[in-house]
């Protein structure tokens, strides 16, 4: 395998588990946020999405986030949110495993082919974005894309000042904002549009 990867880096995609989408027709979507930009959302005593909300977020972290905010991240992980380190950062992997006492279920980032294969051997899936928005969200465009798949999207919001309102609006359209593992997994049941 190593020789094949060195001769043809694209082959790493054949050996790794890289996702840009989960399964369609599930009404489930994964929202990924940068921990540094949005940690205040989840470190307060009140749920910003409403007391009854079951919103679970996927939080992309840096090595420095793991060092500086280990206790907060452990609490957020325990609450069911997904902590997503970068795929190719080996130093971060060690810090993650020290804090959470497990290998990461998910990581993010295009990286060297060998890193992708190593992630797969550990059982770590790699998330890339199906939708990426920075500074503002075009809700008309996003809604049209989500409705065309009826779920399964992996969305990254970066520097979105009204991200809570955006997530609430997605929930009001019938989508469940949840953990990456609930969006991209094998043999997930489909919810087909009853109008068809």
VENUR-V47590 format. One record per backbone hydrogen bond with DSSP energy under -0.5 kcal/mol. NH is the residue of the N-H (numbers start at 1). CO is the residue of the C=O. E is the energy in kcal/mol with one decimal. If there is no record, write none. Layout:
# VENUR-V47590
NH,CO,E / NH,CO,E
This chain:
# VENUR-V47590
5,1,-2.6 / 6,2,-2.2 / 7,3,-2.0 / 8,4,-2.5 / 11,8,-2.3 / 12,9,-1.9 / 13,10,-1.7 / 14,11,-1.1 / 15,11,-1.0 / 15,12,-0.5 / 16,12,-1.5 / 18,16,-0.7 / 19,126,-3.1 / 22,152,-4.7 / 23,183,-1.8 / 25,149,-2.4 / 26,150,-0.9 / 27,150,-2.6 / 29,176,-2.9 / 30,153,-2.7 / 31,29,-0.5 / 32,30,-0.6 / 32,155,-3.7 / 33,58,-2.7 / 34,157,-0.6 / 35,33,-0.5 / 35,60,-2.4 / 37,34,-0.5 / 38,34,-1.6 / 39,35,-1.5 / 41,38,-1.5 / 42,38,-0.6 / 42,39,-0.9 / 43,39,-0.8 / 48,41,-0.5 / 48,46,-0.6 / 50,47,-1.7 / 53,50,-1.5 / 56,177,-2.1 / 58,31,-2.2 / 59,57,-0.5 / 59,82,-3.4 / 60,33,-2.7 / 60,58,-0.6 / 61,84,-2.1 / 66,62,-1.8 / 67,63,-2.0 / 68,64,-3.1 / 69,65,-3.0 / 73,69,-2.8 / 74,70,-2.2 / 75,71,-1.9 / 76,72,-2.3 / 77,73,-2.6 / 78,74,-2.4 / 79,75,-1.5 / 80,77,-1.7 / 81,76,-1.7 / 82,57,-2.5 / 83,81,-0.5 / 84,59,-3.2 / 84,82,-0.6 / 85,83,-0.6 / 85,106,-0.7 / 87,108,-2.8 / 89,86,-0.8 / 90,88,-1.2 / 93,89,-1.7 / 94,90,-1.7 / 95,91,-1.8 / 96,92,-3.1 / 97,93,-2.5 / 98,94,-1.8 / 99,95,-2.1 / 100,96,-3.0 / 101,97,-1.4 / 107,125,-1.9 / 108,85,-2.3 / 109,127,-1.0 / 116,112,-1.8 / 117,113,-2.0 / 118,114,-2.6 / 119,115,-2.4 / 120,116,-1.9 / 121,117,-2.3 / 122,118,-1.7 / 123,119,-0.8 / 123,120,-0.8 / 124,119,-2.9 / 125,105,-2.8 / 126,17,-3.1 / 127,107,-3.1 / 127,125,-0.5 / 128,19,-3.3 / 128,126,-0.5 / 130,154,-3.0 / 131,154,-1.7 / 133,156,-2.7 / 135,158,-2.2 / 136,134,-1.7 / 139,137,-1.2 / 142,138,-2.8 / 143,139,-2.9 / 144,140,-2.0 / 145,141,-2.1 / 146,142,-2.8 / 147,143,-2.7 / 148,144,-1.6 / 149,145,-1.1 / 150,146,-2.3 / 151,146,-1.0 / 152,28,-3.9 / 154,20,-0.7 / 155,30,-3.3 / 155,153,-0.6 / 156,131,-2.7 / 157,32,-2.2 / 157,155,-0.5 / 158,133,-2.9 / 158,156,-0.5 / 161,135,-0.6 / 161,159,-0.8 / 163,160,-1.3 / 166,162,-2.1 / 167,163,-2.4 / 168,164,-2.4 / 169,165,-2.3 / 170,166,-2.1 / 171,167,-2.2 / 172,168,-2.2 / 173,169,-1.0 / 173,170,-0.5 / 174,171,-1.8 / 175,170,-1.7 / 176,27,-3.1 / 177,175,-0.6 / 178,29,-2.6 / 178,176,-0.7 / 182,179,-1.7 / 183,179,-0.9 / 183,180,-0.8 / 184,180,-2.8 / 185,183,-0.7 / 188,185,-0.7 / 191,25,-5.6 / 192,190,-0.7 / 196,193,-1.3
